[in-house]
């Protein structure tokens, strides 16, 4: 059966103009402000990016036991991520097959079945229909109509990260992650057992600005000295770092400080002298030893390299947490920050790590709210039509392609953002049915 | 709680009234110091072993909180607000803390336990056409204090459970 594509997809004239919004010329890379403020572009992003790409929907530890569920959205479509009685992960549309109501309104929970609040239709947590109320009103062949909570076409799990893809056809997840996988592996291997858990409790933000501002910023190594001056002062006050050292050594040229743009639109910020990771030094030696025992010294070094890893379009893996970007409207975004527990590390280590995390991340913390404030400042500034361009040109003259196909620049360069927007433009201008 | 209530009932009416007024004065003073930006004086209301806690979910070594400050953490927080350029507080929040529904209990170890509701009205002044500025916001929390009575009453614990604590929040960098 052919389902008509949504109208915005087919008839909106924006499609043809999108390619002009990412302008790449000799030595310069610019994007047009309209992409942060135009509701029609936002609607198209939901259709062509979020509803056609592999997107992160949940971590396995959010639904550890059969019957556990978590809800969310893919693009603008509500879904339920549940673990069936057989232990399998299901990603189901949260929409009664009868008359369209959601069947689950909690964000997290445990249920063997979901009951539609409207007419009482019941579904198992694998989506199959248990029964319609007052069944006798339907004909005998009702059961053959195939009514159920439809399953999202593609669901795959990589190292505990659950991804889903709404396209009818798409590349396997492993192909999609081919470039960024090595970094996901290193991130997981910060746990001596190669696994992280998400504890109960999430640091969640809402900001009145476009989602891509968070996308760009998480691998922006250029802003730290200016946006996070306050945090540098705090580290100086506590004696953990000297403010003068921070400004001198952070992002210093010659050190192993890189920004990377991947062909898949993913990006990395990789630094040996980042500002975080300064917590209680007494818990470190035992932890390092655990990693050496588990993986050897070289792998430990690799795992402990400070990285912010972006997986296009909605997932960040930071040292201390998983961050999920959740677009709500063109000028409204949720950001969910899930601090991770490293399985196999001691409670003492995890606790110190969480404490350090909480100092910088969270809506009342000393770091991330300052980033959010800049997103909000930008959301006002981009209304100036006389100056419509965002400059993402930094480092174009010095970036280099390495043997892995990664575009590598200095940690303050904007090559990860350029990779994101090449991907963004490719998806936004792709025709119906394009593989994403 | 029942046992505590019985203890309260044992007190004479005048004694209960006196204690209620002492608590009320302390909480109103705290609110005023916060709202007037007298943050060093606010810190002085707390014991050296104080806890200032805005939980999200459970309490535990692995469970994150919005804020879980020791006294040193509170001092760091005040330092950030008063001595550094914190963009999220530039311009700084204007607040009004309203304290209501005060219930006073005495615990077995001689501390005074206070349950109350707090509503914080907040606004960041600035250009009213700028996103995020000049928009009044309201925050509501169920609060619990543990107070050490004495010559000068001091707060050992302040816990604020925001009604929206597990939901997305925009800028909670002022003091609750």
Interface residues (C-beta under 8 A of the other chain):
Chain A: X199 X200 X201 X202 X203 X204 X205 X206 X207 X208 X209 X227 X229 X230 X233 X234 X237 X238 X331 X334 X335 X336 X339 X341 X347 X350 X351 X354 X355 X357 X358 X362 X363 X364 X365 X366 X369 X370 X372 X373 X374 X376 X377 X379 X380
Chain B: X54 X56 X57 X58 X60 X61 X62 X63 X64 X65 X66 X67 X68 X76 X77 X79 X80 X83 X84 X85 X86 X87 X88 X90 X129 X130 X131 X132 X166 X167 X168 X169 X170 X171 X172 X173 X176
